[in-house]
Amino acid sequence: MFLFHKSQTKREAFGQMFTEMYPRMVRYATQLMGDREEARDIVSEVMEQAWKHFEQLNKNDRGGWIYTAVRNNCLNRLKHLQVEQENVKALYEATLADVENNYREHEALLQKAEAIARSLPEPTCTVLRLCYYEHLTYREVARQLGISPDTVKKHISKALRTLREATKD
C-alpha cells in the first residue's frame, strides 16, 4: 500500500504536509504555551518525529497525529515547567527561612547536598547538573546525552531520592 503517489517522493509529500501544517501547529502550540519560541521548538520536534515515521502514518491520519503529538508535547513541557516552578518556590522559601533562621546550618546542608550530588555515579551526576544547574529540559538533556527523556527522568528521581535520604537528618 502506498501512502503517497508513486510520482511523489517522501520528501515532496512531507514538504507539502509540512508547509501546510507547520504554521497552524505553531499557532496552536503558542496558544497552549504562551511562548512562540517554545512553540516553534515543540512543533519542530514533532515534525522531526513525523519525518521519522512518515511512511507508517496513514495520509488521512497525519494531521490528527501531528495535532495530538503537539498537544501532548506542550502538556509535557508545561508539566515540566510547573515542577521547575515548584522547585524554585521551594528554594525561595528555604532561602527565606534561611535568612530568618540559621544561615550557617543551611550553608552546611547545601555543601553536603552538593558533595552528595558530585559523588553520584555517572550519568546520574551529569543529568542532575544539566537539569538543575544548567536548567536544560529533560528532552534537551536526553538529546545531548543520547538517551531517552524517560531515562533522564529516572536519573533525576534516583538523584533526588539519594539527596533526600542523605539530608533528612
C-alpha positions, 0 to 999 in steps of 0.5 A: 500500500502506498501512502503517497503517489508513486510520482511523489517522493517522501520528501515532496509529500512531507514538504507539502504536509509540512508547509501546510501544517507547520504554521497552524501547529505553531499557532496552536502550540503558542496558544497552549504555551504562551511562548512562540519560541517554545512553540516553534521548538515543540512543533519542530520536534514533532515534525522531526518525529513525523519525518521519522515515521512518515511512511507508517502514518496513514495520509488521512491520519497525519494531521490528527497525529501531528495535532495530538503529538503537539498537544501532548508535547506542550502538556509535557513541557508545561508539566515540566515547567510547573515542577521547575516552578515548584522547585524554585518556590521551594528554594525561595522559601528555604532561602527565606527561612534561611535568612530568618533562621540559621544561615550557617546550618543551611550553608552546611546542608547545601555543601553536603547536598552538593558533595552528595550530588558530585559523588553520584555515579555517572550519568546520574551526576551529569543529568542532575547538573544539566537539569538543575544547574544548567536548567536544560529540559529533560528532552534537551538533556536526553538529546545531548546525552543520547538517551531517552527523556524517560531515562533522564527522568529516572536519573533525576528521581534516583538523584533526588531520592539519594539527596533526600535520604542523605539530608533528612537528618 
